[in-house]
């Protein structure tokens, strides 16, 4: 089959692009003819999704939308496979070229801001269906900024994306949570396909056995975008309580970048002056090999997401290193994090720093519990063969191409 994969960027910005970097070669290996299209090629400092980058069929910011669409039409794909926050107008034009499949990685078309999170009077996940009534919540619950023109612009964009969602022949997700969100929006259940468990994404090296000795210092790691809804600030707020109970040196690794980085660095200075045994390491964005190295050295992964995570792939990826997780239990997190087995779930109604601290102390303060959770992480790690993933995708592509989905 001829398949065109579409994403908003041609660079490795996050998990979507890492997934595509693994997926595209495997699709080709199984006999599919695959081309890649992106709207932008940013940021220039990141590696390209494809190697070499010249394999890309077209980038809209380089050639223009009409020229890229002409290339897609000339290619005559059997199906298009769409990812990321592609602009609604370009997305709609792509949908007209061939039967389209969409991977619902996030809440595009399901929320005005895309965050599905109320920030006032308390921070908590939002599970509303997206419609015009969301406008009534936008300012009272601080779903986004304070500019009404921005609210209207975002609402129009989300409405266009929601309209496009209904036109896909099939939608795939990583979680039952996202499947439910799509169905809640009115997508027919038979058109929404959850993949069974996580898939391997650019994994490097072998998993660390659960019997590996730990280091003298206690290492906590957060890996993700430095953004308010990802919760790194809540993690730093929890550390003073953790330090008061855990007397060993504590290292907190913040792996990633984003708009909150500068504020977190200011908070780090005040925190380390107050807690002498604490060290905060800002690594910036890490490639998969570097991230795996950090995960292999850590004692505990912290996923303090304030929004309902569409999946939270970092948790299952960390589990292969025998690394248990402490996380707020919203969105799809409970689909892979089992309280007391491979980590600890913390209440997300609402999420608080003290409860997060208590969970971290509970694990680090009990060597027996920590050892059991490390074993549980390895035992419950679902490698999710990419071969099985590609086989399932292939069946979906074949079905939509002959109007059977």
C-alpha distance (Angstrom), angle and dihedral (degrees) to the residues before:
residue distance angle dihedral
X1 . . .
X2 3.78 . .
X3 3.81 110.8 .
X4 3.80 129.8 -178.6
X5 3.82 114.4 -156.7
X6 3.82 112.9 -154.8
X7 3.81 126.4 -163.5
X8 3.79 135.3 161.4
X9 3.83 93.3 -116.8
X10 3.78 137.5 29.3
X11 3.82 91.4 -148.4
X12 3.81 131.3 83.6
X13 3.78 101.2 -103.2
X14 3.79 100.4 148.7
X15 3.77 147.5 -31.1
X16 3.80 95.3 -43.9
X17 3.78 92.6 59.0
X18 3.81 93.3 44.0
X19 3.79 87.7 52.4
X20 3.80 91.7 50.9
X21 3.80 91.7 47.3
X22 3.81 87.8 58.9
X23 3.79 97.5 37.3
X24 3.81 102.6 50.2
X25 3.84 96.6 58.8
X26 3.81 90.0 46.7
X27 3.79 92.7 50.8
X28 3.81 88.2 52.1
X29 3.79 91.3 46.5
X30 3.81 90.9 55.8
X31 3.80 91.1 55.2
X32 3.80 103.7 -91.7
X33 3.79 120.6 133.8
X34 3.82 103.6 -131.6
X35 3.80 133.2 -172.7
X36 3.81 127.6 -177.0
X37 3.81 127.2 -141.1
X38 3.81 128.6 -176.2
X39 3.78 134.7 -177.1
X40 3.81 94.5 -143.9
X41 3.80 140.9 15.2
X42 3.79 101.9 -142.2
X43 2.96 147.9 175.9
X44 3.78 95.4 26.6
X45 3.82 91.0 -156.3
X46 3.83 92.3 67.3
X47 3.79 127.1 82.5
X48 3.79 118.4 -100.8
X49 3.79 120.0 -103.1
X50 3.80 88.9 -127.8
X51 3.77 126.6 50.2
X52 2.96 112.1 -120.6
X53 3.83 95.9 25.1
X54 3.81 90.6 -144.8
X55 3.83 88.2 77.5
X56 3.82 89.0 77.8
X57 3.81 112.3 110.8
X58 3.79 91.6 -143.5
X59 3.82 147.5 -32.0
X60 3.80 117.0 -141.0
X61 3.81 95.5 -143.9
X62 3.81 89.3 54.2
X63 3.81 101.8 41.8
X64 3.80 106.4 15.9
X65 3.80 127.9 -108.5
X66 3.81 95.7 -88.6
X67 3.81 93.3 52.4
X68 3.81 92.7 48.3
X69 3.81 91.9 47.2
X70 3.81 89.3 49.9
X71 3.82 89.3 54.2
X72 3.81 90.8 50.0
X73 3.81 91.6 49.6
X74 3.79 91.5 47.8
X75 3.80 89.4 51.8
X76 3.85 89.4 55.5
X77 3.83 98.7 -149.3
X78 3.79 123.3 -156.1
X79 3.82 88.7 -142.8
X80 3.80 141.6 -3.4
X81 3.80 121.2 -136.9
X82 3.83 112.7 -154.6
X83 3.82 128.3 -159.7
X84 3.79 140.3 169.1
X85 3.79 131.1 13.7
X86 3.79 97.2 -38.7
X87 3.82 111.2 175.1
X88 3.83 110.5 -95.3
X89 3.81 94.0 -123.7
X90 3.80 94.4 52.8
X91 3.81 90.5 41.1
X92 3.80 91.0 55.2
X93 3.80 92.3 49.4
X94 3.81 90.6 50.3
X95 3.81 90.0 50.7
X96 3.81 89.5 58.4
X97 3.82 93.0 56.4
X98 3.82 98.9 63.1
X99 3.83 142.2 -20.4
X100 3.79 105.2 -58.0
X101 3.82 132.4 -142.1
X102 3.81 121.0 -168.4
X103 3.80 129.4 -157.4
X104 3.83 107.7 -146.8
X105 3.80 97.8 -147.9
X106 3.82 92.3 156.6
X107 3.81 143.9 -1.5
X108 3.80 100.5 -71.2
X109 3.81 105.2 147.2
X110 3.80 91.2 11.4
X111 3.82 100.2 77.2
X112 3.83 137.9 24.3
X113 3.80 94.5 -123.0
X114 3.81 95.6 25.3
X115 3.81 90.0 -126.1
X116 3.84 101.5 94.9
X117 3.81 88.8 -151.0
X118 3.80 134.6 124.4
X119 3.83 110.0 -146.7
X120 3.83 98.7 -174.9
X121 2.98 143.2 93.2
X122 3.79 81.9 -3.0
X123 3.78 130.9 -4.5
X124 3.79 111.5 -105.2
X125 3.81 139.3 142.9
X126 3.80 117.9 -92.4
X127 3.79 118.7 -135.8
X128 3.81 98.2 179.2
X129 3.78 123.1 133.3
X130 3.80 109.6 -110.2
X131 3.83 113.1 -107.8
X132 3.81 140.5 121.0
X133 3.82 90.5 -69.8
X134 3.82 87.9 70.7
X135 3.81 86.0 74.9
X136 3.82 87.7 67.5
X137 3.82 90.4 58.6
X138 3.80 99.3 41.2
X139 3.82 98.2 87.8
X140 3.85 101.5 25.9
X141 3.82 91.0 52.2
X142 3.83 95.3 32.8
X143 3.77 93.0 -126.3
X144 3.80 88.9 165.4
X145 3.79 140.1 -13.2
X146 3.79 129.7 -35.1
X147 3.80 99.1 -107.7
X148 3.83 112.7 103.8
X149 3.80 91.5 -157.4
X150 3.82 89.0 56.5
X151 3.79 89.9 49.6
X152 3.82 91.8 53.0
X153 3.81 91.9 46.0
X154 3.81 92.1 50.1
X155 3.81 91.5 45.8
X156 3.80 91.7 52.7
X157 3.80 91.5 48.2
X158 3.83 92.3 47.7
X159 3.82 90.1 47.8
X160 3.81 90.9 52.0
X161 3.80 90.4 49.3
X162 3.79 91.2 47.6
X163 3.80 88.6 52.1
X164 3.81 89.6 50.9
X165 3.81 91.6 48.7
X166 3.79 89.5 63.3
X167 3.81 90.6 55.4
X168 3.81 97.2 58.9
X169 3.77 115.8 107.0
X170 3.81 88.9 -142.7
X171 3.81 138.1 4.9
X172 3.80 122.3 -156.1
X173 3.81 128.0 -163.1
X174 3.78 140.0 -179.4
X175 3.80 93.6 -130.5
X176 3.77 146.5 38.4
X177 3.80 86.1 -127.3
X178 3.82 91.9 64.0
X179 3.79 90.5 42.5
X180 3.81 89.1 56.5
X181 3.81 90.9 47.8
X182 3.81 91.0 53.7
X183 3.80 92.9 46.5
X184 3.83 90.0 47.7
X185 3.79 86.8 57.6
X186 3.78 90.2 57.3
X187 3.81 101.8 -96.0
X188 3.81 110.4 146.4
X189 3.85 109.0 -103.8
X190 3.79 93.2 -130.5
X191 3.82 89.6 60.5
X192 3.83 95.3 55.9
X193 3.81 115.6 79.4
X194 3.82 122.4 -171.5
X195 3.78 116.4 -155.9
X196 3.79 114.4 -129.4
X197 3.78 105.7 -110.2
X198 3.81 130.4 -37.4
X199 3.76 124.8 -44.4
X200 3.76 127.0 -133.9
X201 3.78 110.7 -96.9
X202 3.81 117.6 -165.3
X203 3.78 93.7 -41.9
X204 3.77 116.7 -174.0
X205 3.79 125.1 -163.0
X206 3.78 131.3 -4.7
X207 3.81 126.4 -59.2
X208 3.79 115.9 -92.8
X209 3.85 110.9 -113.2
X210 3.78 114.8 -114.6
X211 3.82 90.2 -118.4
X212 3.82 94.1 64.1
X213 3.86 108.6 128.0
X214 3.79 114.9 -109.8
X215 3.79 126.1 -124.4
X216 3.82 123.2 -105.5
X217 3.78 91.1 -112.1
X218 3.79 121.0 64.6
X219 3.80 111.2 -119.8
X220 3.79 121.8 -159.3
X221 3.79 120.4 -175.9
X222 3.78 133.7 -160.0
X223 3.80 113.8 -172.7
X224 3.78 119.5 -174.0
X225 3.75 146.5 65.8
X226 3.80 114.7 -32.1
X227 3.78 93.7 -122.3
X228 3.81 131.9 132.3
X229 3.81 94.9 -114.0
X230 3.82 91.2 52.3
X231 3.81 87.7 63.6
X232 3.84 105.4 -134.0
X233 3.81 89.0 140.2
X234 3.83 90.0 56.8
X235 3.80 88.5 52.7
X236 3.80 92.2 54.3
X237 3.81 89.8 46.3
X238 3.81 88.5 55.8
X239 3.81 95.9 50.8
X240 3.85 99.7 80.3
X241 3.82 90.0 58.9
X242 3.79 90.4 46.3
X243 3.82 91.3 49.7
X244 3.81 91.3 50.7
X245 3.82 90.4 58.8
X246 3.82 102.9 31.7
X247 3.78 109.2 60.8
X248 3.80 96.8 -171.3
X249 3.81 119.9 96.3
X250 3.81 109.5 -83.7
X251 3.79 124.7 -148.4
X252 3.80 118.5 -168.1
X253 3.80 113.0 -163.5
X254 3.80 115.1 -158.9
X255 3.80 105.2 -166.4
X256 3.79 113.9 -171.7
X257 3.77 142.2 39.6
X258 3.78 137.6 -115.4
X259 3.81 145.8 122.3
X260 3.82 95.2 -51.9
X261 3.81 95.5 57.0
X262 3.82 97.4 97.1
X263 3.81 92.8 47.7
X264 3.80 90.9 47.5
X265 3.80 90.7 51.3
X266 3.81 90.2 54.0
X267 3.79 90.1 48.7
X268 3.82 90.0 48.5
X269 3.81 92.1 58.3
X270 3.80 92.6 54.1
X271 3.80 92.3 43.7
X272 3.80 96.7 51.3
X273 3.82 91.6 47.4
X274 3.79 87.6 55.2
X275 3.82 97.0 41.6
X276 3.79 110.9 41.3
X277 3.80 95.5 -173.3
X278 3.82 92.9 56.1
X279 3.80 124.6 92.3
X280 3.80 123.4 -176.4
X281 3.81 118.9 -155.6
X282 3.80 120.2 -162.4
X283 3.79 106.3 -162.6
X284 3.80 99.7 173.9
X285 3.78 119.3 -142.9
X286 3.82 112.6 -18.3
X287 3.77 131.5 -156.1
X288 3.80 115.7 -127.1
X289 3.81 95.7 -96.4
X290 3.81 91.9 50.8
X291 3.78 91.9 45.6
X292 3.80 91.1 50.1
X293 3.80 89.0 52.9
X294 3.81 90.3 54.7
X295 3.80 92.8 45.9
X296 3.80 91.3 50.6
X297 3.83 90.7 55.2
X298 3.81 97.1 45.9
X299 3.79 130.2 97.8
X300 3.78 97.6 -156.2
X301 3.79 138.3 13.3
X302 3.80 115.1 -141.5
X303 3.81 118.9 -154.7
X304 3.83 102.4 -179.9
X305 3.81 95.2 168.6
X306 3.79 113.2 165.2
X307 3.80 93.0 -167.1
X308 3.83 122.3 68.6
X309 3.80 100.3 -91.1
X310 3.82 111.5 -130.8
X311 3.80 85.5 -141.4
X312 3.81 117.2 -38.2
X313 3.80 99.5 -134.6
X314 3.81 93.2 -175.9
X315 3.83 90.0 74.6
X316 3.80 97.4 59.4
X317 3.81 89.9 40.3
X318 3.81 90.4 54.1
X319 3.81 91.6 47.1
X320 3.80 91.1 69.6
X321 3.82 86.0 68.1
X322 3.79 92.3 52.6
X323 3.80 89.2 -104.8
X324 3.82 115.7 149.9
X325 3.80 121.8 -150.2
X326 3.78 136.8 -133.3
X327 3.81 110.4 -160.6
X328 3.76 144.6 154.7
X329 3.80 106.1 -100.6
X330 3.79 102.3 -125.5
X331 3.79 133.4 121.2
X332 3.79 112.9 -1.8
X333 3.82 96.8 -21.0
X334 3.85 93.6 103.8
X335 3.81 89.3 56.7
X336 3.82 90.2 73.9
X337 3.83 105.6 13.4
X338 3.79 111.8 75.3
X339 3.79 113.0 -168.8
X340 3.79 112.6 -115.7
X341 3.80 92.9 3.9
X342 3.81 108.7 70.5
X343 3.79 98.7 -3.5
X344 3.78 144.5 -33.4
X345 3.81 127.7 -71.7
X346 3.81 116.1 -145.6
X347 3.79 122.9 -156.9
X348 3.80 114.0 -95.8
X349 3.82 96.1 -168.0
X350 2.95 83.9 108.6
X351 3.81 113.5 -12.3
X352 3.81 112.0 -134.0
X353 3.80 134.6 -176.1
X354 3.86 94.1 -130.8
X355 3.82 92.2 56.6
X356 3.79 90.1 46.7
X357 3.82 89.4 51.0
X358 3.82 91.9 49.5
X359 3.81 90.8 53.7
X360 3.81 92.9 49.3
X361 3.82 91.2 48.0
X362 3.80 90.5 48.5
X363 3.80 91.5 57.0
X364 3.81 100.7 37.9
X365 3.80 92.7 41.9
X366 3.81 94.3 56.4
X367 3.81 114.5 57.8
X368 3.79 91.8 -172.3
X369 3.80 92.7 53.6
X370 3.80 91.4 45.2
X371 3.81 91.0 52.3
X372 3.83 91.4 48.8
X373 3.80 91.6 49.7
X374 3.81 91.0 49.2
X375 3.79 90.1 53.0
X376 3.79 89.7 45.6
X377 3.79 90.9 52.0
X378 3.79 91.1 56.2
X379 3.82 93.8 42.8
X380 3.82 93.7 49.5
X381 3.77 95.5 41.9
X382 3.78 107.7 121.9
X383 3.77 108.2 -155.9
X384 3.79 89.3 -163.8
X385 3.78 98.6 -155.3
X386 3.80 111.8 -120.3
X387 3.80 86.7 -144.0
X388 3.81 89.4 63.5
X389 3.79 89.7 44.5
X390 3.81 92.0 53.0
X391 3.81 90.8 46.5
X392 3.81 91.3 53.8
X393 3.79 91.4 46.7
X394 3.79 90.8 49.1
X395 3.80 90.5 54.9
X396 3.80 90.2 50.9
X397 3.82 92.6 48.2
X398 3.78 90.6 49.6
X399 3.80 92.0 48.2
X400 3.81 96.0 49.9
X401 3.80 92.0 45.4
X402 3.81 90.2 61.4
X403 3.83 95.2 36.7
X404 3.79 95.0 -108.5
X405 3.86 95.8 129.2
